[in-house]
Amino acid sequence: MVKARGSTKDMMKQISNIGIIKYGYEVSGDYDACLVVEGPTLEDIDGKIDRIRALRTVRDTKSFIVLRKW
């Protein structure tokens, strides 16, 4: 989950340009977007999340790890 600093559209363009998300969804509520990030290890995923957090258009993030898909 990601909160934009400014325009959600600008944030999503910047996130898409770094090429590390599998899917991105604009959502309503406390956060502006829901991103799906995958990786072979938790360290890889953590690095991708750090890159997203470092973007100037990102104000806040909240991360979740999927334990099981139904």
C-alpha positions, 0 to 999 in steps of 0.5 A: 500500500502506498500514499502519494506525495501529490498526484497518484498518477505521477507516483504510479508513472515513477514507480512503473518506470523503475520496473520492479512491480508486477501489478499496480492498482489505484485504490480508494481509502487511506492509501492511494495505490496497492502494489504487488512486488515479487522476489525470490527472497525476503531480502530481494523484496525488501530491496524493492520496497526500499527503492519505492520508498525512496521515490520523491512521489511516495509519502508513505508505505505499508507492506504485507507478505502473502502467506497463502493464496486461496 
